Amino acid sequence: MTVKSMVKGREMTAVIWKEEEQFVRTEGAEQCPAGHSISLCPQFDISSFGKSQEEALENLKDAVKLFLL
């Protein structure tokens, strides 16, 4: 799923998908449990996750807000 959203007055694109297997980032810093949804904002190269697609999107928005501080 692809979603356009506004964060702090800037448009962002979010790509969200459900991960069926354990997802581990190559840096080893973040893990996403199986069955959770992953969200990615390609403009800022930021990702997050949540139990649902909606939660993953909200978590991504929070991460982008922190990035833009």
C-alpha positions as CSV (number, residue, x, y, z in Angstrom):
1,M,0.0,0.0,0.0
2,T,1.3,3.5,-0.8
3,V,0.0,6.5,1.1
4,K,0.6,10.3,0.7
5,S,0.5,12.2,3.9
6,M,1.5,15.6,5.3
7,V,4.0,15.9,8.2
8,K,5.1,19.3,9.5
9,G,3.8,20.9,6.3
10,R,5.8,18.5,4.0
11,E,4.3,15.8,1.9
12,M,5.7,12.4,2.4
13,T,5.1,9.1,0.7
14,A,4.7,6.0,2.9
15,V,5.1,2.5,1.5
16,I,3.5,-0.1,3.8
17,W,3.6,-3.9,3.7
18,K,3.0,-6.8,6.0
19,E,6.1,-8.8,6.9
20,E,5.4,-12.5,7.2
21,E,8.9,-13.4,8.5
22,Q,11.2,-11.9,11.1
23,F,12.7,-8.7,9.6
24,V,16.1,-7.6,10.8
25,R,17.8,-4.5,9.4
26,T,21.3,-4.9,8.2
27,E,22.6,-2.6,10.9
28,G,21.0,-4.9,13.5
29,A,19.4,-2.0,15.3
30,E,15.8,-2.7,14.6
31,Q,13.7,-5.9,14.4
32,C,10.1,-6.3,13.2
33,P,8.2,-9.3,14.6
34,A,6.6,-11.6,12.1
35,G,3.1,-10.6,11.2
36,H,3.7,-6.9,11.7
37,S,3.5,-4.2,9.1
38,I,6.5,-2.3,7.9
39,S,6.4,1.3,6.7
40,L,9.0,3.2,4.7
41,C,9.4,6.8,3.7
42,P,11.7,6.8,0.7
43,Q,12.2,10.6,0.7
44,F,14.0,10.5,4.1
45,D,15.1,6.9,4.1
46,I,13.2,6.3,7.4
47,S,11.3,3.1,8.3
48,S,9.1,2.0,11.2
49,F,6.7,-0.8,12.0
50,G,3.5,-1.6,13.9
51,K,1.0,-4.3,14.6
52,S,-1.3,-3.0,11.8
53,Q,-0.8,-0.9,8.7
54,E,-2.4,2.1,10.5
55,E,-0.1,1.8,13.5
56,A,2.9,1.4,11.2
57,L,1.9,4.6,9.4
58,E,1.5,6.5,12.6
59,N,4.8,5.3,13.9
60,L,6.4,6.4,10.6
61,K,4.9,9.8,10.9
62,D,6.3,10.1,14.4
63,A,9.8,9.1,13.2
64,V,9.7,11.6,10.3
65,K,8.6,14.4,12.8
66,L,11.6,13.6,14.9
67,F,13.9,13.6,11.9
68,L,12.6,17.0,10.8
69,L,13.2,18.6,14.2
